[in-house]
Amino acid sequence: METATPAEIMPRNIRVGVYDEPNTTTPDWAYGGDVNNDSSDIGQILEDAGYEVRLLTFQNLLDHELVLSEFDVFVIPDNLLRENVTMLAKSFWLSGGGILSIDSAANFLGYAGIIPYESEGDHGYGTYWSHQSSDIQEVANLHPATKSFSVGDEINITSLFWSTFDWSAISSTTEASEYVKLLYAEGDSNKATGIAYEPELRGGRVVHLPGYAQNLDEDVFIVEEMESMWIDAIEWLCPTPKSRIAFDISHQPRLGFDPWDEGMSYPDYLVDFRDHLVTHSFTVEKIYPSSEGNLTEDNLAPYDTLILTSPDYNYTNSERSAVEGWVDAGGSLLVLGEALDQITFGKATEQVNTMINPFDMEITEGVSSVTGDILYHPIKDGAETVQFASGGYINITGDAFPLVTKDGNIHVAATEYGGGRVVVSADMNWADKNNFASEDNEVWALNIANWLGSVGADTLLYCDDVMADDFYETPAAKALNELRIDYFLVTYDLNLNLTLDEYEWEHVIIDAPNRFIDESIPYLIEHVENDGYLAMHSFDFDYPDYEPLLNLMGVSYADDYPLGDDFYVWDQDHPVYVNPIDLGETSFSISGPYGDDGDLFHVFDNATALGGSSSLPQNNKCALAVRKDRKTIAMGYIFDQIVGDSDDSAYLDSFELWLNVVAHLFAPTIDSPADVSFTEGETGNSITWNPVSYHPAEYVVKRNGTIVDSGSWDGGPIEVNLDTLEAANYTYVVTAIDWTGNKASDVVFVEVETGPGGGIPGLPDKIFGIDTWIVLVAVGAVVLILIIVLARRK
C-alpha cells in the first residue's frame, strides 16, 4: 500500500555536496557521454535557494569527507566520478544519503546498481538507458520534485542527446514499484528523462533529471524550470531519520558492510543488517580511520547510536573514555562480539571487554549455534527468538540485565548507563548475511536500533497499521520524523502495556486501526489522569471498556462511522487543519481497504468537535475532537486510509492530517502570571511568562492591542519591564509561536496608580473610583459653562 513520501515541509538546514570534477574524460567503468563540469553553476543555484553548499573534489571524496554527518544530499552534475571514488559515493547513498543525478551521471546510477539494482557492476547503457535526442519534456506525475508544476506541463530544455531511461526496461526490474516517472520526451512516454526513486531494498532517495546549469553556447540556455526542479528535488532527497547510527571501521572490525572496505576478514557480511536499518528510517554511516582521531567526542557527537564489532586494532584509553562519556551524556552503544575462547577472537574479545567493563558486562567462553529466547522487555516488541551462529555468554553485575538467554545463560545483555543505553551481544553472526533472515533476527535488529535510538524520548508511538509497507513508514511515524520529535515505537499490542508501565511518557500517540489494545486502557487512563498528552485512534472505540478513557478525552461513543462515507471538515480555520500545512479541504474520501472506517462521538463541553460524517456539525456525528486544553485528541476516523492527494500538494492526505494532529499535540503551552498593580514611579515591576515548546520560533507582546515587543524565541522566559508606564490601565497579551505556526497566548492586566505628589494635597487620589484630576477638570468645566451662561443673561 502506498505510504506518505513527504518532501521538506518543516524548515531545516540542508547540507549539499556537489561533485567538482574538471577531468571530463570517460573513466574505465563508464559508457560516457557529452559531459561537462558545471559544478560551480549548480552550486550557486542551490546556494541561492538557501542550501548550504560545498564543492567536493576527487581528493575530498578520497579523504572520506562525503559522509552523512557533514552532508544530506550529494549532487552529481553532468559528469562522471573517477575510478577510485565511485564506491565512496555509493557508500554515502547506502548510508541513507540522497543523490541528485543530472544527465550523464546516469552512468553512475547504473554502475552502482542504484537505478536499477540489476545493473550493478555495469553502466547499463543500451539496456536500461541511452542517449536520446529531445527538447520538449512533459511532466509525467505529481511528486515533491515536480510540485512546482502540473501534470502535462511542457519544458523546453534544448534539443540535445539527453540520458534517457527506457521505462519498459525499468518497469521490469525488482523495484519497479518504487520508481516514479517525473519527465518524458514529448510524444514518447517510454523515454523517461526524469525519475524519482525511493528504495525498498537499500539506500537513500534518488532523483535523476536532465539539464545543464551553464551556457555552453548561445543556442544552449539555462532552463529556469529545470533549476526549480533541482531545488525541489533537494528538499525531498534530504533524509529525516528516526535516529542516526555510526558503525566504526577505524579499528578494522572482523565484519563489515561493503566489499570495497579494506582490511576486514568478512567485509560485506553485515550488508543486509545495514540495508534493513536504512530502509526502515535509520541512517547508518561509517566512521573511517583518521589521523586526527577515531572514537573522539567530536566524531561521536552527530550520532545517536554507535556500533562496535570485534576489532583487530586496539581501543586506546582516550577512546574508551570518550565512548563512556558519550554514553553517560545520552549516547547509545551496540557491541557485537564473540566468545573469549573462540579461535582467533581472544585478543579481539579482550578489547571488547575493556570497552564494556564500565557498563557491568563481560563476554566469556563460547557456545555453538543456539536459538536464544528474548525476555520480556520493551525491546522485545513482536520478536520471540534470535538465531545465533556461535558466540559466547555474558556475565553481568550491577545494573546490567539480560535480554536474550538460553538455558539460564545470557547471550545478549543491556544496561541504562547515565543518560544513555548499552546493548552487548556475545555473538556478532546473528546479524550477518547468512543468519539475518533466520528466526526473528530482522525484527530484533530494528527493535535494538529503536530502543537505543530513543534515549531521552518522552513520546511513545504505538502503531499497528498492517496496510503500510512497514510500521516505520506509517504516516504517524513519518510525521514525527518530519517534526524532529524523538520517540519510541511500539508495534505489538502485548508490548504496549509493558512500555506504558516501564517508562514515563509525556506524549502518547496511538494509531490502532488493526489490533485490539483494550488491555492497555487502564494505563492510558492513568496517563491522561496524570496530565499526560494523548492523541488516539482505534477502530475499537465502540468497545464499552473504552468509555472511561473517551470521557477523559471529552467525548463518548455515539455510533459506528458509516462505512465508505467521506470525512467532513467542520472548521477549516482550526490549527489542526492549518498548521503546519493549510489543508484547504472541506472533505476527504476513503481510498484504503480497512473494512472499518472508525467510530462517531458525542462531544462534551470541554472539547471541540472538528469534523465527522456530516457536511455540517451535528450532535453524535463527530469523528475528530480536541479537548479545549489541547491535551487530548480523539480520532474516531481512520486517517491512515486517506491515501490520496486531494489538494495536489505532492503529499499524501494521510500524512498531512497526521502531521497537523501531531503538531497540535505538541503546540506551545504558557503559564499565567498574576495581574500587576503598582504606583507610578515605582521600579522593579515586570511580567515574566514561561512558555514551553519543543521547537520554539518567535514571540509577540501587545499592549492595548499594539505590538510593543517581538522577536525570535529560544524557549526561554519572555519578560516585559513595566517601570516606565504612566498611570493608567493596560492589557498585555503575549503569544508564543512554535515553528509549525501553533501558538499559546496569555493575558495580564496591569494597573498603574498615580504616584505620590501627583495628586491634590488633602484630597484622595480617586473619587468614586475616578482619578481626582479628572473629576476636578470635569467640575471646573461645568462651573465655567455656568459662568458663561449667567454672564450672557446679564
C-alpha positions in Angstrom: 0.0 0.0 0.0 1.3 3.5 -0.9 2.5 5.5 2.1 3.5 9.1 2.7 6.5 10.4 0.8 7.0 13.9 2.1 9.5 16.4 0.8 10.7 19.0 3.1 7.8 20.6 5.0 9.5 21.9 8.1 12.4 24.3 7.6 15.9 22.9 8.1 19.4 23.5 7.1 20.1 21.1 4.2 23.8 20.5 3.5 24.6 19.7 -0.1 27.8 18.4 -1.6 28.3 19.0 -5.3 30.9 16.9 -7.1 33.5 19.1 -8.7 35.5 17.2 -11.4 37.5 19.1 -14.0 38.5 15.8 -15.7 35.8 15.1 -18.3 37.4 12.1 -19.9 35.5 8.8 -19.6 36.6 6.5 -16.8 37.0 2.8 -17.4 33.8 1.8 -15.7 31.5 4.2 -17.6 30.0 4.3 -21.1 30.5 8.1 -21.2 28.6 10.9 -22.9 28.9 14.6 -23.7 29.9 15.5 -20.1 30.9 18.9 -18.7 31.9 20.4 -15.4 29.2 22.8 -14.3 29.5 22.2 -10.6 30.1 25.8 -9.7 27.0 26.9 -11.6 24.8 24.3 -10.0 26.3 25.0 -6.6 25.5 28.7 -7.0 21.9 27.9 -8.0 21.4 25.7 -4.9 23.1 28.2 -2.6 20.9 31.0 -3.9 17.9 28.7 -3.0 19.1 28.7 0.6 21.0 25.5 0.9 24.4 25.1 2.5 26.6 24.1 -0.5 30.2 22.9 -0.7 32.0 21.7 -3.8 33.7 18.3 -3.3 36.7 17.3 -5.3 38.1 13.8 -6.1 40.5 14.3 -3.2 37.7 15.3 -0.8 35.9 12.0 -1.5 39.1 10.1 -1.2 39.6 11.6 2.2 36.2 10.3 3.3 34.7 13.8 3.6 31.4 12.7 1.9 29.6 11.4 5.0 26.1 12.0 6.4 27.4 13.8 9.4 28.5 16.5 7.0 26.1 16.3 4.1 22.5 15.3 3.5 22.5 15.3 -0.4 25.2 14.6 -2.9 24.7 16.2 -6.4 26.5 14.6 -9.3 26.3 17.1 -12.2 26.6 16.1 -15.9 29.9 14.4 -15.2 31.4 11.1 -14.2 33.0 10.1 -10.9 36.6 9.0 -11.2 37.6 5.3 -10.7 38.8 5.4 -7.1 35.8 7.2 -5.6 32.7 5.7 -7.2 32.2 3.3 -4.3 32.7 6.0 -1.7 29.8 7.9 -3.3 27.8 4.7 -3.3 28.6 4.3 0.4 27.1 7.7 1.1 23.9 6.6 -0.7 23.8 3.2 1.1 24.1 5.1 4.4 20.8 6.8 3.7 22.0 9.9 1.9 20.2 11.4 -1.0 21.5 11.5 -4.6 20.7 14.1 -7.3 21.9 12.7 -10.6 22.0 15.1 -13.6 22.1 13.8 -17.2 25.3 11.8 -17.8 25.5 10.9 -14.2 23.1 8.1 -15.2 26.3 6.2 -15.9 27.0 6.1 -12.1 23.4 5.1 -11.2 23.7 2.0 -13.5 27.2 1.0 -12.4 26.5 1.4 -8.7 23.3 -0.7 -9.0 21.2 2.2 -7.9 18.9 2.6 -10.9 18.3 -0.2 -11.4 19.6 -2.8 -8.8 20.1 -5.3 -11.6 22.6 -3.1 -13.4 25.2 -3.3 -10.6 28.8 -3.5 -12.0 27.7 -2.3 -15.4 26.8 1.2 -16.6 23.6 -0.1 -18.0 23.8 1.8 -21.3 21.8 0.2 -24.0 19.9 -2.0 -21.5 18.2 0.5 -19.1 19.2 3.9 -20.6 20.7 5.6 -23.6 21.3 9.0 -25.1 18.2 10.2 -26.9 17.6 13.5 -28.7 14.7 15.5 -27.3 13.9 19.1 -26.5 10.4 19.3 -25.0 9.9 17.4 -21.8 6.5 16.7 -20.3 5.7 16.4 -16.6 4.5 12.9 -16.1 3.5 12.8 -12.4 2.9 15.0 -9.4 5.8 14.4 -7.0 7.6 16.5 -4.4 10.3 17.1 -7.1 7.7 18.3 -9.6 5.5 20.1 -7.1 6.0 23.5 -8.9 4.4 22.1 -12.0 1.2 20.4 -13.1 1.0 17.1 -14.9 1.2 17.7 -18.6 3.3 20.9 -18.4 5.9 21.1 -21.1 9.5 22.3 -20.5 11.9 23.2 -23.4 15.4 22.1 -22.4 17.0 22.5 -25.8 17.4 19.7 -28.4 20.4 17.6 -27.2 21.1 14.0 -26.6 19.9 13.5 -23.0 20.4 10.5 -20.9 17.0 8.8 -21.2 15.8 5.7 -19.3 13.8 3.0 -21.1 10.7 2.9 -18.9 9.7 -0.5 -20.1 13.0 -1.9 -19.1 12.9 -0.1 -15.7 9.4 -1.4 -15.1 10.5 -5.0 -15.4 13.1 -4.7 -12.6 12.8 -5.9 -9.0 11.9 -2.5 -7.6 9.7 -1.2 -10.4 7.0 -0.1 -8.0 9.5 2.2 -6.2 10.2 4.3 -9.3 8.2 7.4 -10.3 8.4 8.8 -13.8 8.9 12.6 -13.5 9.6 13.7 -17.1 9.5 12.1 -20.5 10.3 13.2 -24.0 7.4 14.8 -25.8 5.4 12.2 -27.7 7.0 9.1 -26.2 6.2 8.3 -22.6 8.6 5.4 -22.7 11.6 7.8 -22.9 11.9 8.8 -19.2 14.3 11.7 -18.7 13.4 12.3 -15.1 13.0 9.6 -12.4 12.5 9.6 -8.7 13.3 6.5 -6.6 12.5 5.7 -3.0 14.3 2.3 -2.4 12.8 -0.7 -0.8 15.9 -2.8 -0.7 18.7 -0.4 0.2 20.0 3.2 0.3 18.5 6.7 0.3 16.3 8.5 -2.1 17.4 9.3 -5.7 16.3 11.8 -8.3 17.6 11.8 -11.9 16.9 14.8 -14.1 18.2 16.3 -17.3 19.7 19.7 -17.9 22.8 21.9 -17.7 23.5 24.8 -15.4 25.8 26.7 -17.6 25.5 28.3 -21.0 27.5 26.1 -23.3 26.9 28.3 -26.3 24.3 30.8 -27.4 22.0 28.0 -28.5 22.1 26.1 -25.2 20.5 28.2 -22.5 19.9 27.8 -18.8 16.4 26.5 -18.2 14.9 28.0 -15.1 12.2 25.3 -14.9 14.9 22.7 -14.5 16.6 24.8 -11.8 13.4 24.9 -9.8 13.0 21.1 -10.2 16.6 20.6 -8.9 15.8 22.8 -6.0 12.6 21.0 -5.1 14.3 17.6 -5.6 16.9 18.5 -3.0 14.2 19.0 -0.4 12.7 15.6 -1.0 16.1 13.9 -1.1 17.2 15.2 2.4 16.8 12.3 4.9 14.7 12.7 8.0 15.8 9.7 10.0 14.3 8.3 13.2 17.9 8.2 14.6 21.5 8.3 13.3 23.8 5.3 13.7 27.6 5.2 13.3 29.5 2.0 12.5 33.2 2.0 13.5 35.5 0.7 10.8 38.5 2.5 12.1 39.6 -0.4 14.3 39.3 -3.0 11.4 36.3 -5.0 12.6 36.0 -8.6 11.5 32.6 -8.0 9.9 31.8 -5.0 7.7 29.2 -3.6 5.3 30.8 -3.4 1.9 33.3 -5.5 -0.2 35.4 -2.4 -1.1 36.2 -1.6 2.6 39.8 -2.9 3.0 41.3 -4.9 5.8 38.3 -6.8 7.2 38.1 -10.5 7.3 34.5 -10.5 6.1 33.9 -7.0 4.7 30.3 -7.4 3.4 28.8 -9.8 6.0 26.7 -7.1 7.6 25.3 -5.7 4.4 21.8 -6.9 5.0 21.8 -5.7 8.5 22.8 -2.1 7.4 20.4 -2.1 4.4 17.5 -3.2 6.6 18.1 -0.4 9.1 18.4 2.2 6.4 15.2 1.2 4.6 13.4 1.5 8.0 14.1 5.2 8.6 17.6 4.9 10.2 20.8 6.3 8.7 23.9 4.1 9.2 27.3 5.6 8.2 30.9 4.5 8.7 33.5 6.1 11.0 36.6 5.9 8.8 40.2 5.9 10.1 41.5 9.4 10.7 44.9 10.8 11.7 43.0 13.3 13.8 41.4 10.6 15.9 38.7 8.0 15.6 36.4 7.5 18.5 36.6 11.0 19.8 33.9 13.2 21.4 33.7 15.3 18.3 33.4 12.3 16.0 30.6 10.8 18.1 28.6 14.0 18.6 26.4 13.8 15.5 25.2 10.3 16.3 22.5 8.7 18.5 24.0 5.1 18.4 27.5 3.7 17.9 28.0 0.1 16.7 31.3 -1.7 17.5 32.1 -5.2 16.3 35.1 -7.4 17.3 38.2 -5.3 16.3 41.6 -6.3 15.1 43.0 -2.9 16.3 43.1 -1.9 20.0 40.9 0.8 21.5 43.0 3.4 23.2 42.4 4.7 26.7 41.2 8.0 25.4 38.8 6.2 23.0 37.3 4.1 25.9 37.0 7.3 28.0 35.3 9.2 25.1 32.8 6.4 24.5 32.0 6.0 28.1 31.5 9.8 28.5 29.4 9.9 25.3 27.1 7.1 26.6 26.8 8.8 30.0 25.8 12.0 28.3 23.0 10.3 26.3 24.5 8.2 23.5 23.8 4.6 22.9 26.2 1.7 22.2 25.7 -1.6 20.5 28.5 -4.1 20.8 28.6 -7.2 18.6 31.3 -9.5 20.0 32.4 -13.1 20.0 33.4 -15.7 22.7 36.6 -15.1 24.6 37.8 -18.7 23.8 36.7 -18.6 20.1 39.7 -19.4 17.8 41.4 -16.2 16.6 39.0 -14.0 18.7 40.7 -13.9 22.0 42.5 -10.6 21.5 39.5 -9.0 19.8 37.2 -10.0 22.7 39.7 -8.7 25.2 39.4 -5.4 23.5 35.7 -5.5 23.5 35.6 -6.3 27.2 37.8 -3.3 28.0 35.2 -1.2 26.3 32.1 -2.7 28.0 33.5 -3.4 31.5 32.4 0.1 32.8 28.9 -0.9 31.9 29.0 -4.0 34.2 29.2 -6.6 31.3 31.8 -9.1 30.2 31.9 -11.7 27.4 33.2 -15.1 28.4 33.5 -18.6 26.9 31.9 -19.8 23.7 28.9 -21.9 22.7 27.8 -23.5 19.4 24.8 -22.5 17.3 21.8 -21.8 19.5 18.4 -20.2 19.3 18.0 -17.7 22.2 14.8 -16.5 23.8 14.1 -12.8 24.1 13.0 -11.8 27.6 10.0 -9.6 28.5 11.2 -6.1 27.9 10.1 -3.1 25.8 12.8 -4.1 23.3 11.0 -7.4 22.6 8.1 -5.9 20.6 7.0 -8.8 18.5 10.3 -10.7 18.4 10.5 -14.0 20.2 13.8 -15.7 19.3 17.2 -14.9 17.9 19.3 -17.4 15.9 23.0 -17.3 16.9 25.6 -18.9 14.8 28.1 -19.1 17.6 29.4 -16.8 20.2 29.5 -16.8 23.9 28.0 -16.0 27.3 27.9 -12.7 29.1 28.5 -12.1 32.8 26.6 -9.2 34.3 26.9 -7.2 37.5 25.5 -4.0 38.9 22.6 -2.5 36.9 23.1 -4.6 33.8 20.3 -7.0 32.9 19.7 -9.9 30.4 17.8 -9.5 27.2 18.3 -12.9 25.4 19.0 -16.2 27.2 19.1 -19.9 26.7 19.0 -22.5 29.5 19.8 -19.8 32.0 22.9 -18.5 30.1 22.9 -14.8 28.9 23.7 -14.2 25.2 22.6 -10.6 25.0 22.6 -8.1 27.9 21.9 -4.4 28.3 22.1 -1.5 30.8 20.9 2.1 31.1 24.1 4.0 32.0 23.8 7.6 33.0 21.8 9.2 30.2 22.5 6.5 27.6 22.0 2.8 26.9 24.2 -0.1 26.0 23.4 -3.5 24.4 26.0 -6.2 24.2 25.7 -9.4 22.1 28.2 -12.2 22.7 27.7 -13.3 19.1 28.0 -11.0 16.1 27.0 -13.5 13.5 23.2 -13.3 14.2 23.4 -10.1 12.1 25.5 -11.4 9.2 24.0 -12.2 5.8 24.0 -16.0 6.5 21.8 -15.7 9.6 19.9 -12.4 9.3 16.8 -13.8 7.8 16.6 -16.6 10.4 14.1 -16.6 13.3 13.2 -13.0 14.3 16.7 -11.6 13.7 15.5 -8.9 11.3 12.8 -7.6 13.7 15.3 -7.9 16.6 17.7 -5.6 14.7 15.1 -3.0 14.3 14.0 -3.3 17.9 17.5 -2.8 19.2 18.0 0.3 16.9 14.6 1.6 18.0 15.3 1.3 21.8 18.9 2.5 21.6 17.9 5.5 19.4 15.1 6.7 21.7 17.2 7.7 24.7 15.6 10.7 26.3 12.4 10.5 24.2 9.3 11.5 26.1 7.0 10.4 23.2 5.6 6.9 22.7 4.1 5.9 19.3 2.0 2.8 19.1 1.1 1.7 15.5 -0.3 -1.5 14.1 -1.2 -0.3 10.6 -0.6 -3.5 8.7 -1.6 -1.9 5.5 1.5 0.2 5.5 4.8 -1.0 3.9 6.2 -1.3 7.5 5.5 0.3 10.8 8.4 2.7 10.5 6.9 4.1 7.3 3.4 4.9 8.6 2.0 8.5 8.3 2.2 9.0 12.1 5.9 7.8 12.2 6.8 10.0 9.3 5.1 12.9 10.9 7.2 12.5 14.0 10.3 12.2 11.9 9.4 15.3 9.9 8.8 17.3 13.1 12.2 16.0 14.6 10.5 14.5 17.6 12.3 11.7 19.3 10.0 8.8 20.0 9.9 5.1 20.9 7.9 3.0 18.5 5.8 0.0 19.7 4.2 -2.2 17.1 2.9 -5.1 19.1 -0.2 -4.9 21.3 1.2 -7.0 24.1 4.2 -4.8 24.4 2.2 -1.6 24.8 1.2 -2.3 28.4 4.8 -3.0 29.4 6.1 0.1 27.7 3.5 2.3 29.2 4.3 0.9 32.6 8.1 0.7 32.3 8.8 4.3 31.3 7.3 7.8 31.9 5.8 9.4 28.8 4.7 13.0 28.3 3.1 12.4 24.9 1.4 9.1 23.8 0.2 8.7 20.2 -1.9 5.6 19.4 -2.7 4.6 15.9 -4.6 1.3 16.2 -6.6 0.5 13.0 -5.9 -3.2 13.3 -5.4 -4.7 16.7 -7.4 -4.8 20.0 -5.5 -2.9 22.6 -8.2 -2.9 25.3 -5.8 -4.3 27.9 -3.9 -1.0 27.7 -6.9 1.1 28.6 -6.1 1.3 32.4 -2.6 2.5 31.6 -3.9 5.1 29.1 -6.5 6.3 31.7 -3.7 6.7 34.2 -1.6 8.6 31.7 -4.4 11.1 31.0 -5.3 11.5 34.6 -1.7 12.3 35.4 -1.9 15.3 32.9 -0.3 13.5 30.0 -0.9 14.2 26.4 -2.8 11.7 24.2 -3.7 11.6 20.5 -5.5 8.3 19.8 -7.2 6.5 17.1 -8.7 3.0 17.4 -11.2 1.1 15.3 -12.4 -0.4 18.5 -13.8 2.7 20.3 -17.2 1.0 20.3 -15.9 -1.5 22.9 -17.6 -0.4 26.2 -14.3 -0.5 28.2 -13.1 2.5 26.2 -15.9 4.8 27.6 -14.0 6.0 30.7 -11.0 6.9 28.6 -13.1 8.6 25.9 -14.9 10.6 28.6 -11.5 11.8 29.9 -10.8 12.9 26.3 -14.0 15.0 26.2 -16.2 12.6 24.2 -18.3 9.4 24.4 -19.0 6.7 21.8 -22.1 7.5 19.7 -22.2 5.2 16.7 -20.1 3.4 14.1 -18.7 5.6 11.3 -20.8 4.9 8.2 -18.8 2.6 6.0 -17.4 4.3 2.9 -18.6 7.8 3.8 -16.4 10.9 3.5 -14.8 12.7 6.4 -16.0 16.3 6.5 -14.1 19.3 7.9 -16.2 21.4 10.2 -13.8 24.3 11.0 -11.2 24.9 8.2 -9.5 27.6 10.3 -8.8 25.5 13.3 -5.0 24.9 13.8 -5.3 21.2 13.3 -6.3 21.9 9.7 -3.8 24.7 9.2 -0.5 24.2 11.0 2.0 23.4 9.6 0.0 22.6 6.4 -3.1 24.5 5.4 -5.1 21.6 4.1 -7.7 23.8 2.4 -10.2 21.0 2.0 -13.8 20.6 3.2 -13.8 16.8 3.0 -11.6 13.7 2.4 -12.5 10.5 0.7 -11.6 7.0 1.7 -9.3 5.0 -0.5 -8.0 2.3 1.8 -9.2 -1.3 2.3 -9.6 -1.3 6.1 -13.2 -2.6 6.2 -14.0 -0.4 9.3 -13.9 3.3 9.0 -14.0 4.0 12.7 -16.5 5.5 15.2 -18.5 8.6 15.9 -18.5 10.6 19.1 -20.8 12.7 21.2 -18.7 15.7 22.3 -18.7 17.2 25.8 -18.5 20.9 26.6 -14.7 20.7 27.4 -13.9 19.6 23.9 -14.2 21.0 20.3 -15.8 19.0 17.5 -13.7 19.5 14.3 -15.1 17.0 11.8 -17.2 14.0 11.2 -19.6 12.1 8.9 -22.0 15.1 8.2 -21.2 18.1 6.0 -22.2 20.4 8.8 -21.6 19.9 12.6 -24.2 17.6 14.1 -24.5 16.1 17.5 -23.2 12.5 17.6 -21.7 12.8 14.2 -18.2 13.9 15.2 -15.1 11.8 14.4 -12.3 14.3 15.4 -12.4 16.2 18.7 -9.7 18.2 20.6 -10.1 18.8 24.3 -10.0 22.6 24.9 -6.8 22.4 26.9 -5.3 20.7 23.8 -4.0 17.7 25.9 -6.1 15.1 24.1 -7.2 14.5 20.5 -9.8 11.8 19.9 -9.7 10.4 16.4 -12.7 8.3 15.5 -11.9 8.2 11.8 -9.1 6.1 10.3 -7.0 8.8 8.7 -4.5 6.1 7.6 -6.8 5.1 4.8 -6.9 8.5 3.2 -4.0 7.9 0.8 -5.0 10.3 -1.9 -3.6 13.8 -2.6 -6.8 15.9 -2.8 -5.0 19.2 -2.6 -2.4 18.3 -5.3 0.3 19.2 -2.8 2.6 16.2 -3.6 2.0 15.0 -0.1 -0.5 12.2 0.8 -3.6 13.4 2.7 -3.0 10.8 5.5 0.5 12.2 6.1 -0.7 15.8 6.1 -3.5 15.1 8.6 -1.2 13.2 10.9 1.4 15.9 10.7 -1.1 18.5 11.8 -2.5 16.3 14.5 0.9 15.6 16.0 2.0 19.3 15.7 -1.2 20.3 17.5 -0.5 17.9 20.3 3.0 19.5 20.7 1.7 23.1 20.5 3.3 25.5 22.9 2.0 26.0 26.4 2.2 29.0 28.6 1.7 29.9 32.2 -0.5 32.7 33.6 1.3 35.2 35.8 -0.8 37.2 38.2 -2.2 40.6 37.2 0.0 43.5 38.3 -0.8 46.7 40.2 1.7 49.3 41.3 2.1 53.1 41.8 3.6 55.2 39.1 7.3 55.8 39.5 7.9 52.5 41.4 10.7 50.3 39.9 11.3 46.6 39.7 7.9 45.8 38.2 7.7 43.4 35.3 5.8 40.5 33.8 7.6 37.2 33.2 6.0 34.4 31.2 7.5 30.9 31.0 6.1 29.3 27.8 7.2 25.8 26.8 7.8 24.4 23.3 9.7 21.5 21.9 10.7 23.8 19.0 10.2 27.5 19.7 10.3 30.1 17.0 9.1 33.6 17.9 7.0 35.7 20.3 4.8 38.8 20.1 3.9 41.1 23.0 0.9 43.5 22.6 -0.1 46.3 24.9 -3.6 47.5 24.5 -3.7 45.9 21.0 -0.4 47.4 19.8 2.8 45.4 19.3 5.4 46.6 21.8 7.9 43.7 21.6 8.6 40.8 19.2 11.4 38.6 18.0 12.9 35.2 17.9 12.1 33.0 20.8 14.7 30.4 22.0 12.4 28.7 24.5 13.4 30.8 27.5 11.2 33.2 29.6 9.6 36.2 28.0 9.9 39.3 30.2 8.3 42.8 29.9 9.5 45.7 32.0 6.7 47.9 33.3 8.7 50.6 35.2 8.2 53.4 32.5 4.4 53.1 32.4 2.4 56.2 33.2 -0.7 56.0 35.5 -3.4 54.1 33.5 -4.8 50.6 33.0 -3.1 48.3 30.5 -3.8 44.9 28.9 -0.8 42.9 27.9 -1.1 39.9 25.6 1.8 37.6 24.9 1.8 35.0 22.1 4.5 32.3 21.9 4.7 30.6 18.5 6.5 27.4 17.5 8.0 26.5 14.1 4.8 24.9 12.9 2.8 28.1 13.5 0.9 26.8 16.6 0.5 29.4 19.3 -0.1 29.8 23.0 -1.3 33.1 24.5 -1.9 34.7 27.9 -3.3 38.0 29.1 -2.1 40.1 32.1 -3.9 43.2 33.3 -1.7 46.0 34.7 -3.0 48.9 36.8 -0.6 51.8 37.4 -1.9 54.2 40.0 -0.9 57.9 40.3 2.3 58.3 42.3 3.0 60.4 45.4 3.0 64.1 44.6 0.9 63.6 41.6 -2.4 64.1 43.3 -4.1 67.2 45.0 -2.8 67.8 48.6 -5.5 67.0 51.1 -7.6 65.1 48.6 -7.8 61.4 47.8 -6.2 60.0 44.5 -9.7 58.8 43.3 -13.3 60.0 43.8 -15.9 57.4 43.2 -13.2 55.3 41.5 -12.2 58.0 39.1 -8.9 59.9 39.2 -9.3 63.1 41.2 -7.7 65.2 38.4 -10.4 64.0 36.0 -13.2 64.8 38.5 -11.8 68.3 39.2 -11.4 69.1 35.5 -14.9 68.0 34.8 -16.3 70.1 37.7 -14.2 73.1 36.5 -15.7 72.7 33.0 -19.2 72.7 34.4 -18.6 75.7 36.5 -17.1 77.6 33.6 -20.1 76.9 31.5 -22.4 78.1 34.2 -20.4 81.4 34.5 -20.7 82.0 30.7 -24.4 81.3 30.7 -25.0 83.6 33.6 -22.9 86.3 32.1 -24.9 86.2 28.8 -28.1 86.5 30.7 -26.9 89.7 32.5 
